[in-house]
Amino acid sequence: MNKLLTTLFVLSVACATGLAQAQTPAAGNPPAAAAAAPAKAPTAPASPKSIEAKVAMCMGCHNIIGYKGTFPEVYRVPQIAGQSAKYIAAALNAYKTGDRKHPTMRGIADTLSEQDVADISAFYENLGKDERKVAGDKPSREPSTQVAALLQKAACASCHGANFSKPIDPSYPKIAGQYSDYLFVALKSYKTENNPAVGRNNGVMGAIAKQFSNAELKALANYVGSLDGEMGTIPEPRFHRNH
């Protein structure tokens, strides 16, 4: 009997020792709790659903072909699908700061965070990318003698590129093929001063626009708007089909 008890005691000690050793980490291997935390996953790009929510206010004007704004006068709102993301972001931020004065756009821009601006800008730069043409190295048609002189005086190509679709800086807009009535309103806005609701503060563009009469600005806008460009207006139903 004593021999049996002794044997059982030895076995129980051996089992307890083995269990303790199994629960003790081996030398050089840190316990799981102390192991390095996994690297934080990078922030995922905005999902189509969130993008749709962010551009909801944009779509009501910029995704309707031929849609016209009525302030400060009637004109087609600009095509922004295919426009440079850095330019779109610069424009939205200018509305936020008041450097661009337009009550509707100012109100919309004020609701956007920095990430919203980046997401919206990237979305419109790529919208319809597979369907758009790539502008050639030269304008698709030659200007009249009068317009050629105006273009040279304004030095438009020095910033917007020889074909007006390849600006020297992505924060400058592509303008070839943009709606001419919008271009005309935009050019005139650089001449406007001391108006709390209308105008754009830009030293370079202001100095250029003020050299010309409104008739000359319209001639410039009509020519640039007549060129083949890389921008377009993607109808809202197609937006939903692609996303």
Residue pairs with C-beta under 8 A, 6 or more apart in sequence:
25 31
46 54
46 119
48 243
50 119
51 119
51 120
51 123
51 243
52 239
52 243
54 112
54 116
54 119
54 120
54 123
55 120
55 123
55 124
57 108
58 80
58 108
58 120
58 124
59 236
59 239
61 67
61 69
61 77
62 77
62 78
62 79
62 80
62 81
62 124
62 233
63 233
63 234
63 235
63 236
63 239
64 233
64 235
64 236
65 233
65 235
66 76
66 233
67 76
67 77
67 233
68 74
68 75
68 76
68 77
69 75
69 76
69 77
69 104
71 102
71 103
71 104
72 185
72 189
72 197
72 198
73 185
74 181
75 179
75 181
75 182
75 184
75 185
76 179
76 181
76 182
77 179
77 182
78 178
78 179
78 182
78 186
79 177
79 178
79 179
79 229
79 231
79 232
79 233
80 88
80 124
80 231
81 124
81 127
81 128
81 132
81 231
81 232
81 233
81 234
82 124
82 125
82 127
82 128
82 129
82 132
82 174
82 229
82 230
82 231
82 232
83 124
83 125
83 173
83 174
83 231
84 125
84 167
84 170
84 171
84 172
84 173
84 174
85 118
85 121
85 122
85 124
85 125
85 170
86 121
86 169
86 170
86 171
87 167
87 170
87 171
87 172
87 173
87 174
88 120
88 121
88 124
88 125
89 117
89 118
89 121
89 171
90 171
91 100
91 173
92 109
92 112
92 117
92 120
92 121
93 109
93 117
94 100
94 200
94 201
95 102
95 105
95 106
95 108
95 109
95 110
96 106
96 109
96 110
96 112
98 106
99 200
99 201
99 202
100 106
100 189
100 199
100 200
100 201
101 189
101 195
101 196
101 197
101 198
101 199
101 200
102 197
102 198
103 197
109 117
112 120
127 234
127 239
128 232
128 234
128 238
131 232
132 230
132 231
132 232
133 228
133 230
134 230
135 163
135 165
135 166
135 176
135 177
135 227
135 228
135 229
135 230
136 163
136 228
137 162
137 163
138 162
138 163
139 162
139 163
139 164
139 176
139 227
140 163
140 176
140 227
140 228
141 226
141 227
142 148
143 151
143 223
144 223
146 219
147 219
147 220
147 223
150 212
150 216
150 219
150 220
151 157
151 220
151 223
153 211
153 212
154 208
154 211
154 212
154 220
155 208
156 164
156 175
156 220
156 224
157 164
158 168
159 167
159 168
159 169
159 172
159 204
160 166
160 167
160 168
160 172
160 173
160 174
160 175
160 176
161 167
161 168
163 176
163 227
164 174
164 175
164 176
164 224
164 227
164 229
165 174
165 175
165 176
165 177
165 227
165 229
165 230
166 174
167 173
167 174
174 229
174 230
174 231
175 183
175 224
175 229
176 224
176 227
176 228
176 229
176 230
177 225
177 227
177 228
177 229
177 230
177 231
178 224
178 225
178 229
178 231
179 225
180 221
180 222
180 224
180 225
180 226
181 221
181 225
183 220
183 221
183 224
183 225
184 217
184 218
184 221
184 222
186 200
187 209
187 212
187 217
187 220
187 221
188 209
188 214
188 217
189 198
189 199
189 200
190 199
190 200
190 202
190 205
190 206
190 208
190 209
190 210
191 206
191 209
191 210
192 198
192 199
192 200
193 199
200 206
209 217
212 220
